[in-house]
Amino acid sequence: MTDSKAPLRLHGILRLNERGPFLEVEEGPLWRLQTDSDLRTHQDRRVRVEAWQRGASILELLWIGPA
């Protein structure tokens, strides 16, 4: 048996700024996304993400798609 957690699955609006990509969720924290992927096609759009939580407000992105 392992103590690892499952990835988080969230939806919200993807925002980009000079510090990088963020996921803005309706009722919750603003999540900073860690990724090497170009997310400009998702900018200011509703998305669903699957990601590992790496800090209080940091997500390591595994997958992103339209909501």
N, C-alpha and C positions, 0 to 999 in steps of 0.2 A: 504494500500500500504506500502511496506517495502523498506528500503534503502539499503538492503544487495545486494551484488554482486554475480554473478554466479562463480563457481569454474573455475580456469584457466585450459585449455587443451593445453598441450605443447608436443613437441617431441624433442628428442635429444639422446645423448649417456650418459648412466649412468656410473659415475665414483665413486669409493670407495677409501677413504684414511683414515688415522688415525683420522681425524675429523668427518668422517661419509660420507653418500652418497651425491653426487652432480649430477645435471643434466646439462650437457654441451650442450647448444643449438647453432645452427650454427651461427646465427647473433643476439646475445643478451647477457644478463648477464649469469653468472654461478650461478645456483640456488642451495642453500643448501636445502636438503630434510629432514623434520622432520618425523620420522616414527619409530615404534617399530618392523617393519617387517624385516626379513632377505632378503636383496636384492642381495645377492651374485650370484644368478642364472641369474641376469640381468646385472652383471658387464661387462663393456666395450661393451655393445650391444645397438643397437638403440631401444628406447622405446617410448611409449606414456604414459603420466601421466595426471591425473586429480587431482587438489590440490587447497587448499585455500591459498591465498597469506597472509602470516603472518608478513611480513616485506619487506624491500626494495629488498632483495635477498633470502628470506626464504619462502619455501612452505611446508604446512602441507599436506602430501600425503594422498589422498583418494583411488586412484587406480593406478596400473601400469601394463602395458602389452607390448607385442612386437609391434614395429612400422611397 
